[in-house]
Amino acid sequence: MFYLKSIFKFLYSKYISVKLIKPFYYLISVRFPRRSLEIAVPHFEENRKKPTGCFQMETYDLIILGAGSAGLAGAMYGARLGLKILVLGYSNGSEMHIGGTITTTNIVKNYPGFKEIGGLMLAKQLEEHAREYKSVTIKQEKIIEVKKQGKEFLVKTEKKEYSSKTILFATGTSWKKLDVPGAKKFERKGIDYCALCSAPLFKDKVVVVVGGANAAACEALILAIHAKKVYMIYRGKETKIDSARLEEIKENKKIEIIYNTNIKEIKGNSVVKSIVLDKPYNKSSELKVDGVFVAIGHEVLSGLAKPLGVKLNEKEEIIIDHKYCTTNVSGVFAAGDVANNQLKQVIIAVAQGCTAAHSAYEYIEKNLKTF
């Protein structure tokens, strides 16, 4: 009996198919009583370990593409409705990490329930809240492709594939990049997109912010806390900064705005050392700087929706029914900055994430009861 037990343990450890092992039961059943076999050999399905190398696709009720405010809020509400949810976030270069756009905001003063809260703190609380639900899985994986296959949606990442009954696009936006010589070479080597994240690295140094809207103003004000000098370079005659922030900029002696000017080239060795301007400033077309912060707007991350046949507008935003956050493709929803919303705010993203999750739940209940 000892030897028999050892043989079967060996077979389990090598993950040999149950179909191959079962015939041995019948061959030796004449020699050993059935009860002895039951004692000696544990039940296959209950005790046999799953092979680590075998492929088994994970299946979900709702896969949320994007782990910003809309995605995390959608995960919470979907979980409360009993859905099994996967949230996929990705961070690389200028892409948003888990928490989304709000993580680049220094102070948030217009989110209900908080008179004042840091953007990173708000994002962290949203993430922690979503992770409280056992049916929510959050992964940091780059999404390669989303496609429809029968009643399922297949999501392929750089690591593996997943299947889902529904899809929620909460991919948001990414920063627009400079298209000048040196821009790619010095990416993350002096060129940055988030002052809140990187400003301390430029303590007592000279930096430049490219842009002339509120986002650029926020970057400049944060950088001025650490840097000794902050230049704002804007191509127009007048900035698009609101009056309150513009007043702060003017009152800050560290910040200087250079109007009607563009960057032609970014120079350096292993890191950024200077920028070349398209017109002289203080009698020189080259300005020595240690860092370049780009704040010239965002690009909508809707590229994964196109192959599914999801309709986009002229801005590449996903067109949704704002009452339900549905798209023209059944089972596909969208929320937050990736959708055609006039107002791009965290509170809008959170609300739409909740709405989309509820709509996904109703879609499953109505159409996929037996799926």
N, C-alpha and C positions, 0 to 999 in steps of 0.2 A: 504493500500500500504506500509506503514511504517513497519508493522509487516511482510509482505511478504519479503521485502528487508532484514530485520533482520534475518529471517529464512535462506535465501540463503547465507548471509554472514557467518552465523554460520556453514553451511555445507561446505563452502569454507575453513574456518579456520581449520576444522577437516580433510580436504583433502579427502572427500568422492568422489568416482569415478563419473565422468561426466555422465557415462551410468546410474548410479542410480538416478541422479538428473533430467535428461532430461525428463523422463516420467511425472514428476510433471508439466512440462510446459503444456502438453496436457490436463491434468486433470483440470487445472485451467484456461485454455485459453478461456473456455466458459464464465467464470465469469468476466475475465478481458480482455480488448482489447489488441491485440498483441503489439501495440505501448507502452502501459503502462508497459508491461512485459519487453520490451527492455530498458525502462528507469530505471525500478526498479532493473533489474538484469544485471550486466555487462557480456560481452561475456566470455565464459568459457576459451577458449584457450589464450586469450589476457591478462586476469586479474587474473586468478587463479594462486596462488603461487605454486611453485614446493615443494613438501614435502621434508623436510631436511633428513628424514630417509629412503627415497626410493632409491633403487639402480639404477643408470643409468650409464652405462659404457661410459667413455670418448673415443672418436675415433679420431685418428690422421692419417695424410698422412705418417709421418715419426716419429718413436720413436728412439731416440738416447740413447744408453746405455753407460753412461760415460760422465762426464762434464769437461773433460780436454781440452787441446788445440784442439784436433781433433774434439771432440764433439761440442764444442762451435763454432768453425769455420764452421762446417757442418750445425749448426743451422742457422747461419747468411746467408749462401748461399742458403739453402733450403727455408728460409723465403723470400728471394729476388725472388725466383722462384714461390712464391705463395703457398708454402706448409704449412700446419698446423703441427707444430712440438712440441714434448715433449722431453725434455732432462732430464734424470734421473741420478743424481749423488748421491754418498753415502760416508759418512765419519764415520769411527769407528775404534778405535785402530790404526792399521798401514795402514789402507786403505786411499787412496788419497781423499781429499775433493774437492769441486768445484774449478777448476783451474788445477788440475792434478799435474803431476811430476814437472812441472816447478816451482811450489810454493816452492819447497825445494832447489831451486838454488838461491844462494845469488845474484850474478850479471850475467846478460846475455849480452854477447858482440858480438854475432854472429847472431842476428835477424835483418834482413834488415829494415832500417828506424830508428833504434835506435843504436847509438854508444855504449850506455851503459844503461841498465835498470834493475831494480830489478826483480827477478822472480815473487815475489808476486804482484808487480805492473803490470807486463805484464799480469799475469793471471786475475787480477782484471779488467783491461781494456778489455780483451777478454770477460769476463762475462758481463760487463756493455754494451758492444757493442751488444752482443747477445740479451740482455734484451730490447734493443731499439725497437726490432721488436714485434709488437702486436701479431703476429701469433706464437711466441715462448713462451713456458712455461717451466720453469726450476724448478724441484722439487728435494728435497733431500730425496730419499726413497731407501731402500735396495731392490734390485731386487731378487726375489725368483726363478722365472721360466719364460722361453720364449718358446712358442710352436706355431705350425701352426694349424689353424683351418679353413678349406676351403680356401678362398682367403685372409683371415685375419691372422695376427699374434697377439697372446694374450700375454701380458706382465703382470705378477703377481708380485706385490711388497708386502712388509710387511703391507701395508695399504689398497690397493685396486687393481683392475685389469683395464687394458687399452687395447684397440685394435688399430691396425695400419695396413696400407697397406704395409709398408716396415719397415725394421729394420737396424740400423747402429750400429755395435759393435765398440765402442770407449772406451772400458773398461780399456785399458792400462795394467799396471802391479802393483803388490803390493810388499812390502819389504819382503825378506826372513827373517825368524826368527831363533834365536838360539834354538837348540834342546838340552838343558842341564837342569839339575835340577835348579829350581828357575826362569827359563825364563818366564814361564806362570804366576807364582805367583807375580812377580814384573813388569809385563806389565803395563806401565803407572805409575809405582811407582818407577821410577829411570831408567827403560829401555825405550829408545826412539829411534826414527828413523829419526828425523828431527831436526838438529842442528839450522837451521834458525828459526824454530818455538819455540824451547825450550831452546836455549843456555843462555838467560838472567836469567833463573831459576837456573843456576849453577854458578853464579857469585862467584869468589874466592873459588871454590870447585875443587875437583879432579875428573876427568872423564876419561873414556876409550872409544876409538873408535875401533870397531872390523871390520877388513877389510884391504885390501892392494891395492885397485884400486883408480881411480880418485875420485869416490864418497866418499870414506873414507877420502881421503886427503882434500876434500872440507869441510867435516864435522869437521875435526880436526882444520882447519884454522879458521872456524867460531867460534868454541868452545873456541879457544885460545884467542879470543877477551875478553871473560868473565871469563873463568876458570883460576885458578892459575897453574894448571898442566893438560896436556892432554897426555895420553898414547895411542899409536896405537899398537894394537895387531894383528899380521899377522902370519898365519900358514906357510908361505913359506920363502925361503932364501932371495928373492928379491921381492920388491913390483912391481905392474903393473902401478904405477903412472907415468904420463908423465913427461918429464925432467923439464919443467917450474914449475909445481906444486911441484915436489920433491925438487927443489931448495928452494922454499918457506918454505917447511916443515923443511928442514935442517937449514935454517936461523932463524927459530922461536925457541927461547930458551925455550919456554913453552912446546913444543912438543917433545916427545921421542918415537921412534919406537922399539917395542920388536918383534924380528923375531923368526920364528920356534916355535911358541907357540900357544896353544889353551886354551880357557876357559873351565874348567870342571864343574864349578858350580857357581851360583850367590847366595850370602847370604845377609841376612838383617833381620830386624824386620818388621816394617810397610813399610819401604823403603829400597832400596839397600844400603848396607854398605861395602861389599867387594866382590871380585871374587877369585875363586880358579883356579890356572894355572896348566897345565899338566907337567910343569917343573919349578924349582925354578928360581926366579928373585931376584937378590940382596939377595941371601941366604934364600928366603922365597917363598913358593908356594902360599901364600895368599897375595893379594894386596888390600889395603883399597882404595875404590873409592865411590863417591857419585852418579855417574851416568854411565850408559852403553849405548852407541850409536851404533846401529847395522847398518853396511853398507856392507853387504856381497852379494848384488845383488838383483834381483827382480824375482818374479814369474809371468808368463803371466796369466792374468785373462780371460781365454777363456772358462771356465767351462760351462757357460750358452749357449755356441754355440754348444756344443756336442750333446745334445738331438735333435737339429734341423737337425743333419746330416751334419753339416758344417765340411769340411776337415781341419785337423790340421797337422802341421809337427812334427818332432821329439822333437822340443822345446815347443810344445803345442801352437805355434803361428797359427793364422788363415791364411790359404793360400788364397791369393787374386790375381786377374789379376791386376797388378799394373797400367795398363792404365785406368781402370775404377773403381778399388776398389771393384769389384764384387767377390762373393764367388761362390762355386759350387751349392748353393741353391738360386733359383730365389727369388728376393725381399730382399735378405740379403746381406749387405755390411759390410766392415770392414776398419778401418783407424787407423793410429798411432801405438803405441808400441805393441798393441795386434796382429797386422798383421806381416807377415813374411818380415819385412824390415831389410836390412843389417845395415842401419844407423838409430839410434834412436835419433831423434832430433825434437825440437818443430816445426821447419819450415817444416819438412817432415809431421808431424802430421797435421798441419794446412792445408797444400796443399792437403793431402789425404782426410781430412774432407770435403773440398770443392768439390773435385772430386766425392766422394761418394754421397754427397747430390745431385749433378747434375745427377749422374747415377740413383739415386732413382727417381728423377723427370721424367727422360726419361722412366724409367720402368713403372711408373704409367701412363704416357701419352700413352704408347704403349700397355700396357696390361690391364689396369684397368679403362678405360674411363667411363664405365658404372657402376663401382663399387661404 
